[in-house]
Amino acid sequence: MKYVWNIIEREGLERPVWQRVGVAFDNSDGSLNVRLDCLPLNGKLHIRERREEQRPEPA
């Protein structure tokens, strides 16, 4: 699973803000299925592998 991010860069912000807007799942043929919770206003998305420290703790 990968996370889908909207990176917000605005004048006056010290650094970009990363807002998670969905997830992406790898298919066996190398393509992705993407599920979005919202759409970015700037029209740009960034898809990145989920890191170990971002994984939820087992119940």
URWO-V675715 format. One record per residue. N is the residue number from 1. RES is the residue in one letter. SS is DSSP state (@ for helix, = for strand, . for the rest). D_CENTER is the distance of its C-alpha to the mean C-alpha in Angstrom with 1 decimal. Layout:
n=N res=RES ss=SS d_center=D_CENTER
n=N res=RES ss=SS d_center=D_CENTER
This chain:
n=1 res=M ss=. d_center=10.4
n=2 res=K ss== d_center=7.0
n=3 res=Y ss== d_center=3.6
n=4 res=V ss== d_center=1.8
n=5 res=W ss== d_center=2.8
n=6 res=N ss== d_center=6.5
n=7 res=I ss== d_center=8.9
n=8 res=I ss== d_center=12.2
n=9 res=E ss=. d_center=15.3
n=10 res=R ss=. d_center=18.6
n=11 res=E ss=. d_center=22.2
n=12 res=G ss=. d_center=23.2
n=13 res=L ss=. d_center=20.0
n=14 res=E ss=. d_center=20.7
n=15 res=R ss=. d_center=17.3
n=16 res=P ss=. d_center=14.0
n=17 res=V ss== d_center=12.0
n=18 res=W ss== d_center=8.2
n=19 res=Q ss== d_center=7.3
n=20 res=R ss== d_center=4.7
n=21 res=V ss== d_center=5.7
n=22 res=G ss== d_center=5.7
n=23 res=V ss== d_center=6.2
n=24 res=A ss== d_center=8.0
n=25 res=F ss== d_center=11.5
n=26 res=D ss== d_center=13.9
n=27 res=N ss=. d_center=17.2
n=28 res=S ss=. d_center=20.5
n=29 res=D ss=. d_center=21.0
n=30 res=G ss=. d_center=17.9
n=31 res=S ss=. d_center=16.1
n=32 res=L ss== d_center=12.9
n=33 res=N ss== d_center=12.8
n=34 res=V ss== d_center=9.8
n=35 res=R ss== d_center=10.1
n=36 res=L ss== d_center=9.0
n=37 res=D ss=. d_center=10.3
n=38 res=C ss=. d_center=11.0
n=39 res=L ss=. d_center=11.3
n=40 res=P ss=. d_center=10.9
n=41 res=L ss=. d_center=14.5
n=42 res=N ss=. d_center=14.3
n=43 res=G ss=. d_center=13.3
n=44 res=K ss=. d_center=10.7
n=45 res=L ss=. d_center=7.2
n=46 res=H ss== d_center=5.8
n=47 res=I ss== d_center=5.1
n=48 res=R ss== d_center=6.2
n=49 res=E ss== d_center=8.7
n=50 res=R ss=. d_center=8.8
n=51 res=R ss=. d_center=11.8
n=52 res=E ss=@ d_center=15.0
n=53 res=E ss=@ d_center=15.2
n=54 res=Q ss=@ d_center=12.0
n=55 res=R ss=. d_center=13.8
n=56 res=P ss=. d_center=15.9
n=57 res=E ss=. d_center=19.7
n=58 res=P ss=. d_center=21.8
n=59 res=A ss=. d_center=24.1
